[in-house]
Amino acid sequence: MASPLDVDTAYARVRSEFGFRSDADFNPNSNSDQWAMMDNAWHFDATPGAFYQMSDYARQAVNGAEHSLVLKTQIQRDGSGSRINVEYLPTTSAGYDGDAMGEALEERFRMALR
């Protein structure tokens, strides 16, 4: 999706809405934080002003049921605005409706990017 927001503002709003964690959110002296950073679901890469790539666990309600998923987001500068690419994968397939999940996530991203 496209957004008129600059890449840094889009990043801040998406990160806040979905709770993406950066390296700074982890305590290097904590074993549990070190394990969390090694989880394949977590990834963070940033070039402020140009590009952000984040991946982490997220929760999303669809049709009255809350689902856990791995959410991957890439935010790139696109002129004075930004382009946001999103991928998601449920952590379980029980009661999962992929189309409804896509619509719910798209709406949530659009609300965050207002």
DRENDRENMI-600864 format. One record per residue (C-alpha): residue in one letter; x, y, z; residue number from 1. Coordinates in steps of 0.02 Angstrom, whole numbers, always signed. Layout:
N
+----+--------+--------+--------+-----+
! aa !     px !     py !     pz !   i !
+----+--------+--------+--------+-----+
!  A !      X !      Y !      Z ! NUM !
...
+----+--------+--------+--------+-----+
END
This chain:
114
+----+--------+--------+--------+-----+
! aa !     px !     py !     pz !   i !
+----+--------+--------+--------+-----+
!  M !     +0 !     +0 !     +0 !   1 !
!  A !    +54 !   +179 !    -26 !   2 !
!  S !    +52 !   +316 !   +105 !   3 !
!  P !    +79 !   +504 !    +89 !   4 !
!  L !   +174 !   +498 !   +255 !   5 !
!  D !   +363 !   +508 !   +248 !   6 !
!  V !   +452 !   +343 !   +283 !   7 !
!  D !   +505 !   +388 !   +461 !   8 !
!  T !   +330 !   +442 !   +514 !   9 !
!  A !   +253 !   +287 !   +433 !  10 !
!  Y !   +379 !   +179 !   +526 !  11 !
!  A !   +341 !   +261 !   +693 !  12 !
!  R !   +154 !   +239 !   +673 !  13 !
!  V !   +163 !    +58 !   +613 !  14 !
!  R !   +288 !    +11 !   +748 !  15 !
!  S !   +178 !    +87 !   +882 !  16 !
!  E !    +18 !     +6 !   +818 !  17 !
!  F !    +88 !   -169 !   +801 !  18 !
!  G !   +220 !   -169 !   +938 !  19 !
!  F !   +368 !   -210 !   +828 !  20 !
!  R !   +528 !   -219 !   +929 !  21 !
!  S !   +698 !   -152 !   +880 !  22 !
!  D !   +868 !   -205 !   +947 !  23 !
!  A !   +855 !    -68 !  +1079 !  24 !
!  D !   +700 !   -151 !  +1154 !  25 !
!  F !   +800 !   -302 !  +1209 !  26 !
!  N !   +913 !   -315 !  +1361 !  27 !
!  P !  +1080 !   -390 !  +1305 !  28 !
!  N !  +1105 !   -459 !  +1482 !  29 !
!  S !   +942 !   -556 !  +1481 !  30 !
!  N !   +945 !   -736 !  +1421 !  31 !
!  S !   +761 !   -730 !  +1375 !  32 !
!  D !   +788 !   -574 !  +1270 !  33 !
!  Q !   +937 !   -656 !  +1184 !  34 !
!  W !   +826 !   -806 !  +1143 !  35 !
!  A !   +687 !   -692 !  +1079 !  36 !
!  M !   +810 !   -606 !   +961 !  37 !
!  M !   +859 !   -776 !   +890 !  38 !
!  D !   +677 !   -822 !   +853 !  39 !
!  N !   +647 !   -830 !   +665 !  40 !
!  A !   +490 !   -724 !   +687 !  41 !
!  W !   +591 !   -573 !   +744 !  42 !
!  H !   +690 !   -464 !   +626 !  43 !
!  F !   +732 !   -279 !   +624 !  44 !
!  D !   +833 !   -181 !   +496 !  45 !
!  A !   +829 !     +7 !   +476 !  46 !
!  T !   +904 !   +143 !   +370 !  47 !
!  P !   +817 !   +298 !   +439 !  48 !
!  G !   +748 !   +410 !   +303 !  49 !
!  A !   +747 !   +270 !   +175 !  50 !
!  F !   +697 !    +95 !   +232 !  51 !
!  Y !   +631 !     -9 !   +378 !  52 !
!  Q !   +605 !   -196 !   +382 !  53 !
!  M !   +523 !   -274 !   +534 !  54 !
!  S !   +455 !   -444 !   +581 !  55 !
!  D !   +379 !   -502 !   +745 !  56 !
!  Y !   +232 !   -591 !   +823 !  57 !
!  A !    +68 !   -496 !   +820 !  58 !
!  R !   -113 !   -524 !   +867 !  59 !
!  Q !   -262 !   -482 !   +758 !  60 !
!  A !   -448 !   -506 !   +788 !  61 !
!  V !   -550 !   -573 !   +643 !  62 !
!  N !   -736 !   -617 !   +653 !  63 !
!  G !   -733 !   -605 !   +842 !  64 !
!  A !   -583 !   -721 !   +865 !  65 !
!  E !   -407 !   -664 !   +905 !  66 !
!  H !   -267 !   -744 !   +804 !  67 !
!  S !    -80 !   -750 !   +830 !  68 !
!  L !    +27 !   -723 !   +676 !  69 !
!  V !   +199 !   -678 !   +616 !  70 !
!  L !   +189 !   -507 !   +536 !  71 !
!  K !   +323 !   -446 !   +416 !  72 !
!  T !   +325 !   -265 !   +360 !  73 !
!  Q !   +438 !   -171 !   +242 !  74 !
!  I !   +424 !    +19 !   +232 !  75 !
!  Q !   +518 !   +107 !    +93 !  76 !
!  R !   +534 !   +290 !    +45 !  77 !
!  D !   +431 !   +324 !   -110 !  78 !
!  G !   +460 !   +504 !   -163 !  79 !
!  S !   +399 !   +611 !    -19 !  80 !
!  G !   +285 !   +470 !    +41 !  81 !
!  S !   +312 !   +286 !    +77 !  82 !
!  R !   +269 !   +114 !    +12 !  83 !
!  I !   +222 !    -21 !   +137 !  84 !
!  N !   +230 !   -206 !    +96 !  85 !
!  V !   +154 !   -330 !   +219 !  86 !
!  E !   +163 !   -518 !   +235 !  87 !
!  Y !    +80 !   -621 !   +370 !  88 !
!  L !    +76 !   -802 !   +422 !  89 !
!  P !    -38 !   -876 !   +554 !  90 !
!  T !    +46 !   -971 !   +694 !  91 !
!  T !   -100 !  -1093 !   +690 !  92 !
!  S !   -229 !  -1129 !   +556 !  93 !
!  A !   -375 !  -1167 !   +672 !  94 !
!  G !   -522 !  -1057 !   +622 !  95 !
!  Y !   -413 !   -950 !   +510 !  96 !
!  D !   -490 !   -854 !   +363 !  97 !
!  G !   -348 !   -784 !   +257 !  98 !
!  D !   -456 !   -662 !   +159 !  99 !
!  A !   -536 !   -590 !   +316 ! 100 !
!  M !   -364 !   -578 !   +399 ! 101 !
!  G !   -295 !   -482 !   +250 ! 102 !
!  E !   -441 !   -360 !   +255 ! 103 !
!  A !   -426 !   -335 !   +444 ! 104 !
!  L !   -239 !   -303 !   +434 ! 105 !
!  E !   -257 !   -185 !   +287 ! 106 !
!  E !   -387 !    -83 !   +382 ! 107 !
!  R !   -277 !    -79 !   +537 ! 108 !
!  F !   -126 !    -20 !   +435 ! 109 !
!  R !   -231 !   +114 !   +350 ! 110 !
!  M !   -294 !   +177 !   +519 ! 111 !
!  A !   -116 !   +183 !   +588 ! 112 !
!  L !    -55 !   +279 !   +436 ! 113 !
!  R !   -186 !   +418 !   +445 ! 114 !
+----+--------+--------+--------+-----+
END
